[in-house]
Amino acid sequence: MKEIYFLRCRECGKTFPNQPQSYCEECFAPLEVSYDYEALRQTTSREAVSRRAFNMWRYAEFLPLPQGFTASQPIGGTPLVKSRKLGLHLGVKNLFFKNDAVCFPSLSFKDRVVATALAAARRFGFETIGCSSTGNLANAVAAQGAQQGFDTCVFIPADLEAAKILNTAVYGARIVRINGNYDHVNRLCTQIADKFRWGLVNVNLRPYYAEGSKTHGYEIAEQLGWELPDNVVVPMAGGSLIGKIAKAFAELAHLGWVEPKQVKFFGAQATGCSPIADAVKRELPRFTPQKPNTIARSLAIGNPADGPFALRLIRESGGWAEDISDPEIIDSIKLLAQTEGIFAETAGGVTAGVAAKLIQQGRIGNDETTVVCITGNGLKTTDAIAAHFPATEVIEPKLDAFEALLQEQLKDSIQV
Amino acid sequence: MAITIEIPTAFRRFTEGSPKVDTGATTVAEALNDLTAKFPALSRHVRDEQGQIRQFLNVYLNEEDIRFLNGESSPLKDGDRVLLVPSIAGG
């Protein structure tokens, strides 16, 4: 049977057969996976998808998976949580959090992209896989690489959060720490992919990898009852996820699974690394790369590969981009945890904080349905907030001691 | 003065398969011009119609993106390496 997916240049439109290649040989712009949608229409339906287990593989026909592919883990299928308190606090009625902080197996949305990348790695016969990573991707590559029996080697900036390094090391992956920021690591990986026959998930396998992000978008639409939201607020590092959510929505609308809608796409960045938000806000034709300096390490990409596309999407959809400072990120992590019970990593603090800012600016309306994408778990970035939660007093295991403590605390709270 | 321009695999079909091209250029702009003069078929892949370096082509001087230096005016010294990276991926 002929494959229904192939590679296509995002700028000049030239098509290529499936291969481990991320850029167009003609114009050197990025390649992405495209599909024969008429064939796709024949092979699947909304009803068939709805009968399958709730994880990313229920949308298998929309993914670049080789023939005969069988999934080895139930990845994705994360909750869409309707806000009870934060929406009320901000004055909006229909606020939702798509919570990939609890994505299986490594607690970030990167599990989705690695899943499709490794299907491609197997198909192209790679024995060694790897990635350039700000942390979450390395965790996901290491976890799934171990489970699927790949030799795994990940490249990270040397000063990454300890928890993110440990969460990679535990799976037995080789870790190469680079003296530089993510953009240095990434440039090195591009050179490595050019020289070694390795499957680097976000370099030479990037077109296949990036498609995994679409499942975050399909799930949002399905969990809203096969409807598209009015607004989506998405964190931006390399700028890929925001475009893939848009692609997922467009595909569902094209197939008639949802009513078409002009969804507004909003991008969230940390002020200390905000090349895309900066270009949106200053209405620049191209973004200017930045040297990242923020606690939101998973968003610290100063030269975003999909920056030009994210910029275009935000503008054409009628959305906007904003950024918040490091102290605001901490406050937003606390606010999200203390109102919704969701402990997000620093990137989630960025997204929740930017969503609040956009609501306060009036860019997101009170009656509109808004989905805020939480992409990673707070347990991975405890270093960033630990100083804000000093250890509490220790007491003897006696009722008297507890009652004295309670009195003390009540006295403190009254004084406040 | 010897400067090396490192050519990624994607560009080598325009450089007769050569992975490295030597130049005596004194700035990055001169090095790129020297390269495209030697291999004219490469010109349209390096610069767009306005003469700007193409949006998806990244140019590095040793380990640094030239946009963090003085762009194309960045001066070169003996032993420097100019690296062309088509369409940075990652993220």
Interface residues (C-beta under 8 A of the other chain):
Chain A: E11 S22 Y23 C24 E25 C27 F28 A29 P30 S132 G180 Y182 D183 H184 V185 N186 R187 C189 T190 Q191 A193 D194 N202 V203 N204 R206 A237 G238 G239 S240 R286 T288 P289 K291 I301 N303 P304 A305 D306 P308
Chain B: P8 T9 A10 H45 R54 Q55 F56 L57 N58 Y60 E63 D65 R67 F68 L83 V85 P86 S87 I88 A89 G90 G91
